Amino acid sequence: MQPAIPYDQLLASPTLRRVEVSYGTDDPKIEHETKEGYIPASCTAPFDPAWFSLPADRYNPLLATSSMGLASATYGNRQANGFSYILDTMAAYGFKDVDISSYLHRNRDDHADIDHDVNLVAYAFGHQALAGPDGEGFELVACVVRGTSPTLEWLSNADVADSVEGGDYASLRWHEGFRASELECLGNLERYLRDHGLDTATTRIWNCGHSRGGPISNILGMDLDTWGDRGFSVTPDHVYTYTLACSLTTFDEDAHGPRYGNIWNINHPEDFIGRIPAAHWGFRRYGTDVFLPSIATSYRAFQRTKADADRRFLALGGARAYTVHGIAGPDSFVHEAVCCAATVAEMYALPHAAGCHWHPFSDFFQAFCRVAGTAGLERVKAAASLARLAAGAYWHALSYFVEDQFLKPLSPITHNEQHYLARLEAVDALGEDVLDGWRADTRRITFYGTLDVDVVCLDDPHPTDTFNDGAVSLEGAALQPRAEGGRVVSRIVGDKVDPDLLDTPDSVAVYADHRADRLCLWLPVDGRYLVRLTAREDNAAIDATCAVCHPEGAVLAQEVFSAGSLAAGHSLVLDGADLVGRLPQGRVEEAWASFAERGDFPPTLAVDAVPYPPRPDGGDAVGDRGLMAGDHALLRAYEVAGHRFRGWHEDAGDGTPGRLVSRDRVMTVKVGEEDARYVAVFD
């Protein structure tokens, strides 16, 4: 991959200017609704005609920001406001003959098209005449795709493979809802070019979209790059595709190949929308993924940009600053989805106990999306239906989402279009290079046990001899805010993260999963921290791991170790440098090199759980997937009417029970070097 186009070069251009972006928002937590629609607002974004004479296969950070600005204008457009946001913004960018006909019956006031077919989307086309550095003229065509509107369009996001018949999921190439929507957009783009007499041999195309518009733009970018195969003369070097908050779209194994080097996908690691459908199912994106700084993955860049990004977000209309949480919330939600369905085939064909009936994960996912796509009484009905489906094996998936996305709240802010724009502007202001954002400057430290955690940032870079042995057993009072020559910057007490410390200087990302007695913290590799573990109960052994993670949660390399044992009320103080050093830098470099070469995550392990008698003649069981050696797998048994749980057994072969292991309905198992399987026996 080539380096990004330097900021110095971009900022020195005499044709660079700021253009006004008009926008509204669909998020009532950020703005208040008026009778005309959400409160109109405006900001400015960079724009330079010279960008479209630069190489499309080199990342242009200012074009990424401008794409987010243009995509922001796609939201909130409706009859009540005359579709003014998108029309005014396209005009400000210099585009003429703007076509927004797809908006007319696909908005909050009039959604007749989507009521008939959910696999649709709204988009805007426009063109303007530009000249290259040699004076030769060309037409620039913009195609900007709207994100999900507050309509049943949401159900298209859940249409992963609804039309597959006979279980032939091996033939699936794209997320079907995104693909169907993209094909209609592509057909109308072709019509637009013909209607306006635009010569595809010289025309250049700017293709962008945020949220649902991201994956549709991503697949559209693929089609534009291969347009020559269908008789169009537009070549990839004339196509500039920038997607924002882009979900995964395709099974194509060459999606990251050089053919799609002009497609750039900018995602925030803490935004769960970019994680679905799951990478574990085989999905990826076309082109190159670019990640904005996160406290859990790009710690130093995040700290440098956070204050400015918060200031910009508030100026754009945000009601409150973004609160730091890290990537564990999206990780947990997607991980639970994979536990319920390890493949797309299982998503549609493997039923789990859900309320009084058996339903595949696809039913739960569709009900989940229906809640977002309805309003008023219909939303109440949809929520009730979702709650019924979640009364069983899918309860964990729903609880992870509610606890980690809305109660904190991550989802309304990290995915918000103004938040993306603020983050990109802050990155631009400091000239941060985000192309290597996937090379984490943190290590994820995980402890398994009934523990409280204090993370102390040392004021003195040279800790006293007290810590020479790496660990000290302590008793007595709780760690005070300025104990051990430092400050408590992050804390977990009683399986809850202390919210008052989330935005303190030098805080780190921490996460508590009470379901599995799992505590995670992401320590920067160049920081000076102490970690104090305090046992709430007797812990015979505290298993631990040190991992380097991809921004989308996958573990690239992991080392397993023990943090010793602790009696209730006793504490252990560990040197953060020692914890981070458990994973040698050489292994990290090897993992990065391997990922850069393959573009795929390392293989994972599974601890499967099967019910006996087999479903639906007995109870239900859910195992654990996407694991690495040293993790703790969580296995769950669910009683169904008339079938009582009797115990977990080793697998004697073919899903028949062997030796009894546990009588607890929820069982944790330390993962070894190979896959394993246990049998949940019901009477």
Secondary structure by P-SEA (a helix, b strand, c coil): ccccccaaaaaacccbbbbbbbbcccccccccccccccbbbbbbbbbbccccccccccccaaaaaaaaaaaaacccccccccaaaaaaaaaaaccccccccccccccccccccccccccccccccbbbbbbccccbbbbbbbbbbbccccccccccccccccccccccccccccaaaaaaaaaaaaaaaaaaaaaaccccccbbbbbccccaaaaaaaaaaaaaaaccccccccccccbbbbbcccccccccccccccccccbbbbbccccccccccccccccccccbbbbccccccaaaaaaacaaaaaaaaaaacccccbbbbcaaaaaaaaaaaaaaccccccccccccccccccccaaaaaaaaaaaaaccaaaaaaaaaaaaaaacccaaaaaaaaaacccccccccccccaaaaaaaaaaaaaacccccccccccbbbbbbbccbbbbbbbbccccccccccccbbbbbccccccccccccccccccccccccccccccbbbbbbbcccccbbbbbbbccbbbbbbbbbccccccccbbbbbbccccccccbbbbbcccccccbbbbbcaaaaaacccaaaaaaaaaaaaacccccccccbbbbccccccccbbbbbbccccccbbbbbbbbbccccccccccccccccccccccccccbbbbbbccccbbbbbbcc
